Amino acid sequence: MPVTQADIALANRLADAAGAAIRPRFRAELGLETKDDRSPVTLADREAEEAMRRLIVAEAPRDGILGEEYGAREGTSGRQWVLDPIDGTRAFIAGRADWTVSVALVEQGRPIVAALYAPASEEFFLAVVDGGATRNGGAIRASDGEGLAGARVSGPKRLVDLAEAAVPDAVVVPRVHSLALRLARVADATLDLAFAGGASHDWDLAAADLLVHEAGGLLTTFEGGELSYNGAVPTHGTLVAAGRARHRALIRVLQPTAMRL
């Protein structure tokens, strides 16, 4: 089914609705709790996802939903909205700016529309399959070239250490706590390379995945495998994102270590 203007508009409204629910709680009363997996959750996480779910049920009732806080709701359209109300909850709790709202529409295992909203820095990223990627309405593009020397890299320490060992003069950028935003920084060429550690989820990745691809980059496993979403298990292993030529060069350098990850 082709992407429609209604799909794009709904993605925008979902991100906006989540942002409106979250902003009053940023650097305010958190309502902090701990989930069964020992990760933190706030009232803002829950209220934002509830707001997004209400919109989807009202405007696209045949679509499925997968959200970090409330799980899956089956649909009949073959499409699924993948939602992370706050990607980077620990950063949100700490009052940092590097957290985001992540929204993606997935069909046949791949994202076709993505909206990523960073309210604290007032950045809105949008991508449509075969339609490019933007930040605040302006086109973005991953950095060109295949050279690794001097590449700006961010991610979990163990993976950054691998890059530093393999890449001459790599420039380590402080870790961006929202994984989705970290990957979006590859899409907008703020970073040349970004890593995701193991056990990331569909809701962490789907929107950023489309942003990176539509900005001329790649997000894959260390073996170069493309990610698939809306499967039986929504978790993913160690990943790397970069512009296409640089991604190929990095995979060649890092593959000898991939089996140890």
Secondary structure, DSSP 8 states (H G I E B T S, - for coil): ----HHHHHHHHHHHHHHHHHHGGGTTS----EE-TTS-EE-HHHHHHHHHHHHHHHHH-TTSEEEETTTEEE--SSSEEEEEEEEETHHHHHTT-S--EEEEEEEETTEEEEEEEEETTTTEEEEEETTS-EEETTEE---------TT-EEES-HHHHHHHHHHSTT-EE----SSHHHHHHHHHTTS-SEEEE-SSEEHHHHHHHHHHHHHTTEEEEETT--B---SSSS-EE--EEEEEHHHHHHHHHHHHHHHTT-
